[in-house]
Amino acid sequence: MISEPEIVGEYEADAPAEVVSGFDRKPAAGRRRGQGLLWGLGGALVASVVWAAAVFAYGFGDGKPDVRGYGLGEQPCAAMKLKALSGSVGKVEHEPTEQPGRVEHPAVDRVDCAVSLAPFEVSGKKRADRGSAQMSVTMRVELHKEADPGPEFEALSTKLDLFGNEVAKVEGIVGLGDSAYLVTLDDGSSQVSVRDGGAVITIGMSVSMAYDGEDPPEGEVEAPELTPYQGDLISDAHDVLDALKA
């Protein structure tokens, strides 16, 4: 069972990777042969661990990524239970719906889903200024069966959201798949992107505003902050991953 995911801090997309220097080929003065033997055994152990991890991720010999038991099935959107978000924001207004453009191919399967939560009232600075906000949640599932999605995932998930918009803030998440990020956009919308073997799952939330009249009121009615719901989004992403494996 996967432990509760944890945000580990802000990720700087442009920061240089940490460089580890190579081992000194010349033995240090006074070094005993036993130390070299121990290093050799340690190196062999590390190599074995790396090999085992590669086998776990890609299987034996064929070099293809392992989708870790994830599948689309007939109703993949049913995985969007959204218990956490519906508990804190509002109930799911309708069943999650599959969007056009489903792909089923020997190289990759892909599906997009969307659902809206019940609208809730938002007040402006003046009591008469009122509007309603509605949260929408989208999901994309990609199952890569031929090529490793890892490098592309790391390059894109820290730069762009599902719709190609640049992100404002990126945070790493521990305990969710092999690699996971929480990204926040300038407009406040957020998404969680997860790679688990050859599976890439992205869940995003955004909010739209509606007003009683045709135009926004004279007083400013701001869209609600979504940051307080990011923990719920991560929790629901955890549940989605479990459901897609069922």
N, C-alpha and C positions, 0 to 999 in steps of 0.2 A: 504494500500500500504506500502511496506517495505521501510524504509528510506535508504539512501545511506550507505553501509557498511563502517566501520571504523576499521583500525588496531589499537589495543590498546596496543601494546608493546610486547616485547619478552617474550615468555613463557619458563620457566625453567622446563624441564620435570622431573628432579630429585628433585625439590624443595619440601619440606614438605608442606602438606596442612595446612591451617590456622586452629588452634584449638580454639574453643570458649568454655570457661568454663561454667559449669552448674550454674543454679541459686542457691543462698543460701537458704536452706530450712528453716532456722530460720529467723523470722522477725527482722529487725534491730531495735536497741533501739530507742524508740520514734516514730516509724512508725505508722501512722494512718491506721485504718481499710479501709478507702476510697482508700488508695494507693494500698492495696492488691486487692481490688475490681477492680480498674482500670487495674492493671496488669492482673487479670483474664480475663477481657473483651478483653484486648489487645492480650492475649494468644489465646483466642477463635477466635479472628479476624484473627490472623496469621494462626491458624489451618484451618480456613475456606478458606483462600487464597491458602494455600498449597493443600487442597482438591480440590478446583476449578481448580488449575493448573493441578493436576493429572487427573481430569475428562477430561480437554481439551486435554491432551496429549494421554490418553489411553482409553477414552470413559467410559461408565457406566458399572462397575461391572465385565466385562470379563477379565480385566487385559491385553488385547492385545493392542499393540501400534497403534496409529492412523497415517495412511500414509498421512494425511492432503490433500487429493485430488490429490496426485501425481499418475501418471500412465505411463506405458510404451507405450501402443498403438501399432499400426502397424509400425510406423516410429519414434522411440524415438530419433534416432540420428539427426533428423531434428531440434531438440532443440538447436543444436550447431551452432547458427548463427555467433557467434564470431565477432560481429560488432566492438568491441573495438580493438581486436588484429589485425583483418584484416585491420583496418584503420591505425594502427601504424606500422605494420610489413609488411604485404602484403596480397593480396586477397586470399581467400580460393581457393586452386588449384583444388579441386574436391569436390563433395558432401560428407559429413561425411558418413562413412561406418560402418555398424554393424559388429563386430568381432564374430568369432565362440564362441559357449559356452553359448548362451542365456539360462536362467533358468526361468521357470514359474512353481511355486509350491505353494501349499496352505500356506506354511510357509514363503517363500521369492521369490520375482522376482528379476532377475538381468540381466543387459545387459551392454556390453562394446562397445564403439564407438571410432573411430579414424578419424583424418583428417589432411592434411598437408596444410601449407600456401605456397604461391609462394616463390621460393628461391630468395635470394638477395646477391649481391656481397660483399665480405669482403677482405680488403687489409691487407698485412703484413707490416713489418717494411720497406721492400724494395718495391719500386714501382712495380717491376716485380713479386713480390710474391702476388698472388691473389688466391682466392677460393670463393666458394659460400656456404652460410649457408641456411638451411631450418628448419623452426620450425614445429614441430608436436604437435598436441593437442589430448589428450586422455580423455575419460570420462567413468566413471562407475556409474551406477545407481542401487541401491539396495533398495527394498521395503520390509521391515521386517513386517510381518503380524501376527506373533505369539509371538516372544520374543523381549523384549526391546533391541535395539542395542546400547543404551547409554553407558554402562560401557565398552563394547568392542571398541566402537568408540573412547572414551577418551584414552583408553590404546594404541590403534594401530595408530591412526591418528597423534599422537605426537611423534611417534617413527619410523614409516616406511612409505614409499610411496607405490603406487599401486603394484610395482614390488618387494617389500620386501627389498628395499634399506634403510639403515639408514639415517635419516635426520640430517642436520647440524644445522638448526635454525628453531624455531617454533614461530609463532606470532598468537595471538588471534585476531579474527575479530568480531566486534560488528555489529549487524543489519542484519545478514545473518543466517536465521534459528534459532534453539535453541542453537546451538554450532557450531563454525566454526574456522578453523585454516588455516593459510598460512604457508606452510613448504618449506624450501629451502635445496637442497642437495649440497654436495661438488662439484658436476660437474656443478652447476649453474641451473639445472632444478628446477622447482617449481610446487607446486600443491596446490589447495584449496579444503579442505574437509569440508563438511557441513552435519550436522544432523538436520533434521526438523521432529520431531515426530519419526515415524518409517522409514522415508526415509533418506538414506545416499547417497549423491551425491559427487563424487570426480572428479575434472578436473585438469589435469596436462599438463605442456608444457615443451618441451625439444628441443634441437637444434642439428642437425648433419651437418658435414662439407663435402664438395666435392671439388676436385681440378681438374685443367685442365688436368694434367698428371695422371699417375697411382699412383704416390707416392706424398706425401706432398712436397711442395717446401722446398729448403734448409733454407730459411728464415722462421721464425716462423709466422704462420698465426693463430691467436687465435680465438676460437669461440666467438661470441659476447656475452656480458653480458645480461642475461635475467632479472636481477633485475629491470631495468627501465620499464619492461612490466608487472610487478606483479599487478599494479593497474588495467591494462586492463584485466588481468585474473580474478580479483575479480569482475569487472564490468560484464564480460561475464558470470561468474558463477551466478550472480544475474539474468541475462536474461534467463539462462538455467532453473533455478528453476521456473521462471514464465511460461516458455514455457511448462514445464513438467506438469504443473497444468492446462493448457488450454484444 
